[in-house]
Amino acid sequence: MESIRLKGIPLPVSRLCAGGCPAGEYGWGDVNRDDIQRSILRAYELGVNFFDTADTYGLGRSEENMGDTLHSVRDKVVIATKFGVRVEGGKTFYDNGPAYIETALHASLKRLKTDYIDLYQVHYLDGVTPADDMMEALLRHKKAGKILSIGLSNVTADQARLFLPYKDEIATFQNHYSLAHRQDEADMLSVADALSAAPMTWGSLGQGILTGKYDASVRFEKNDRRSRTIYDNFYGDKLQKNLSIVEAMRPIAENHGVTVASVAVRFILDHLPNSVVIAGMKNASQAEGNAQALSFALTKEETAGLEEVSR
Ligand SMILES: NC(=O)c1ccc[n+]([C@@H]2O[C@H](COP(=O)([O-])OP(=O)(O)OC[C@H]3O[C@@H](n4cnc5c(N)ncnc54)[C@H](OP(=O)(O)O)[C@@H]3O)[C@@H](O)[C@H]2O)c1
């Protein structure tokens, strides 16, 4: 399994990270808990040792599923979770304040059934809490051994600059990036360079469209977030463009005897140096399909073709 080192984390992490949003059992259509837990174990069996979740995914359910499933192999895996989205009285706020961090951290530790979190990420910047206040709180928890390292998420290059004084402490940042969403590539490379932090990509499979299983008639039920047009990968011109990207991926997948999904993952691994690709999964077969990305290399011509069609 290809792996990289992240600041503060003793274990090397696999460059494929298993995404735990569907493990929240909310907003991804019909999701079965047994399937979710089996997918986590299958990813681990295949050499994935890096797992991403957040306290908001299913309001804690994803962390519980991760905790239940990974408990017995805790010292062999690297768990990343996130804080910063506070849900109160049915309303959602961004909150990066020290008091909320304290509450959120202890709740996550409990749900994850662990006494430390390997990578603690701020899900969204709240635009109010000074970076110094948030970082000082996080560094206190790091000193106490509750977290091993710190990550950012959904940051622009301008926002990342606020963290330059803490460059040695920021291990990663998570942003939206895939063959279907390349527009922020320059920004991501500049954040990675400025902070010497590893980019982690979300939306790596275009929320599923880059797996090759959907066509122009794709529709989602109300209990699936992708029924909302804000998930624009599945609507209008964007959908048409994504389907043309998929048509370019199919012969590549056939050539290597791998899944279309794994071609989407492989492209990012090759394209963003020192990156980690997060891929969401709902069952063991998806975990297997995504892990195939680590078993082949794209030819120069294949890379150029994907580069062209996704530009
Ligand atoms: N930092 C952030 O703000 C942020 C935001 C979003 C996500 N994330 C992280 O990134 C992870 C990935 O989520 P995402 O929204 O970015 O989705 P994604 O990885 O682009 O797509 C995941 C979806 O694709 C389908 N799929 C996955 N593997 C497949 C395979 N091998 N074959 C066929 N279908 C497959 C599944 O849905 P269907 O089977 O229903 O199609 C799955 O739920 C999340 O779990 C989370 O950990 C972070």
Ligand as a Chemical Component Dictionary entry (heavy atoms), coordinates in Angstrom:
data_LIG
# 
_chem_comp.id                   LIG 
_chem_comp.type                 NON-POLYMER 
_chem_comp.pdbx_formal_charge   0 
_chem_comp.three_letter_code    LIG 
# 
loop_
_chem_comp_atom.comp_id 
_chem_comp_atom.atom_id 
_chem_comp_atom.alt_atom_id 
_chem_comp_atom.type_symbol 
_chem_comp_atom.charge 
_chem_comp_atom.model_Cartn_x 
_chem_comp_atom.model_Cartn_y 
_chem_comp_atom.model_Cartn_z 
_chem_comp_atom.pdbx_ordinal 
LIG N1  N1  N 0  -13.935 18.119 4.641  1  
LIG C1  C1  C 0  -15.139 18.170 4.144  2  
LIG O1  O1  O 0  -15.845 19.171 4.226  3  
LIG C2  C2  C 0  -15.692 16.961 3.455  4  
LIG C3  C3  C 0  -16.803 17.110 2.615  5  
LIG C4  C4  C 0  -17.311 15.966 1.986  6  
LIG C5  C5  C 0  -16.723 14.727 2.211  7  
LIG N2  N2  N 1  -15.650 14.630 3.054  8  
LIG C6  C6  C 0  -14.989 13.299 3.272  9  
LIG O2  O2  O 0  -14.805 12.700 2.016  10 
LIG C7  C7  C 0  -15.461 11.415 1.993  11 
LIG C8  C8  C 0  -15.986 11.128 0.633  12 
LIG O3  O3  O 0  -17.258 11.771 0.451  13 
LIG P1  P1  P 0  -17.644 12.545 -0.799 14 
LIG O4  O4  O 0  -18.850 13.330 -0.565 15 
LIG O5  O5  O -1 -16.426 13.268 -1.137 16 
LIG O6  O6  O 0  -18.003 11.364 -1.826 17 
LIG P2  P2  P 0  -17.118 10.539 -2.894 18 
LIG O7  O7  O 0  -16.015 9.832  -2.235 19 
LIG O8  O8  O 0  -16.794 11.413 -4.040 20 
LIG O9  O9  O 0  -18.243 9.473  -3.368 21 
LIG C9  C9  C 0  -18.653 8.493  -2.460 22 
LIG C10 C10 C 0  -19.857 7.740  -2.999 23 
LIG O10 O10 O 0  -19.562 7.113  -4.236 24 
LIG C11 C11 C 0  -20.177 5.812  -4.291 25 
LIG N3  N3  N 0  -19.053 4.840  -4.383 26 
LIG C12 C12 C 0  -17.923 4.812  -3.611 27 
LIG N4  N4  N 0  -17.076 3.853  -4.036 28 
LIG C13 C13 C 0  -17.669 3.245  -5.068 29 
LIG C14 C14 C 0  -17.280 2.185  -5.929 30 
LIG N5  N5  N 0  -16.101 1.577  -5.814 31 
LIG N6  N6  N 0  -18.139 1.794  -6.906 32 
LIG C15 C15 C 0  -19.325 2.418  -7.063 33 
LIG N7  N7  N 0  -19.751 3.439  -6.277 34 
LIG C16 C16 C 0  -18.930 3.861  -5.292 35 
LIG C17 C17 C 0  -20.976 5.658  -3.013 36 
LIG O11 O11 O 0  -22.296 6.183  -3.178 37 
LIG P3  P3  P 0  -23.465 5.442  -4.038 38 
LIG O12 O12 O 0  -23.194 3.982  -4.016 39 
LIG O13 O13 O 0  -24.722 5.832  -3.377 40 
LIG O14 O14 O 0  -23.371 6.070  -5.412 41 
LIG C18 C18 C 0  -20.244 6.585  -2.070 42 
LIG O15 O15 O 0  -21.040 7.036  -1.018 43 
LIG C19 C19 C 0  -16.539 11.514 3.052  44 
LIG O16 O16 O 0  -16.937 10.222 3.442  45 
LIG C20 C20 C 0  -15.815 12.308 4.096  46 
LIG O17 O17 O 0  -14.956 11.448 4.812  47 
LIG C21 C21 C 0  -15.122 15.720 3.637  48 
# 
loop_
_chem_comp_bond.comp_id 
_chem_comp_bond.atom_id_1 
_chem_comp_bond.atom_id_2 
_chem_comp_bond.value_order 
_chem_comp_bond.pdbx_ordinal 
LIG N1  C1  SING 1  
LIG C1  O1  DOUB 2  
LIG C1  C2  SING 3  
LIG C2  C3  SING 4  
LIG C2  C21 DOUB 5  
LIG C3  C4  DOUB 6  
LIG C4  C5  SING 7  
LIG C5  N2  DOUB 8  
LIG N2  C6  SING 9  
LIG N2  C21 SING 10 
LIG C6  O2  SING 11 
LIG C6  C20 SING 12 
LIG O2  C7  SING 13 
LIG C7  C8  SING 14 
LIG C7  C19 SING 15 
LIG C8  O3  SING 16 
LIG O3  P1  SING 17 
LIG P1  O4  DOUB 18 
LIG P1  O5  SING 19 
LIG P1  O6  SING 20 
LIG O6  P2  SING 21 
LIG P2  O7  DOUB 22 
LIG P2  O8  SING 23 
LIG P2  O9  SING 24 
LIG O9  C9  SING 25 
LIG C9  C10 SING 26 
LIG C10 O10 SING 27 
LIG C10 C18 SING 28 
LIG O10 C11 SING 29 
LIG C11 N3  SING 30 
LIG C11 C17 SING 31 
LIG N3  C12 SING 32 
LIG N3  C16 SING 33 
LIG C12 N4  DOUB 34 
LIG N4  C13 SING 35 
LIG C13 C14 SING 36 
LIG C13 C16 DOUB 37 
LIG C14 N5  SING 38 
LIG C14 N6  DOUB 39 
LIG N6  C15 SING 40 
LIG C15 N7  DOUB 41 
LIG N7  C16 SING 42 
LIG C17 O11 SING 43 
LIG C17 C18 SING 44 
LIG O11 P3  SING 45 
LIG P3  O12 DOUB 46 
LIG P3  O13 SING 47 
LIG P3  O14 SING 48 
LIG C18 O15 SING 49 
LIG C19 O16 SING 50 
LIG C19 C20 SING 51 
LIG C20 O17 SING 52 
# 
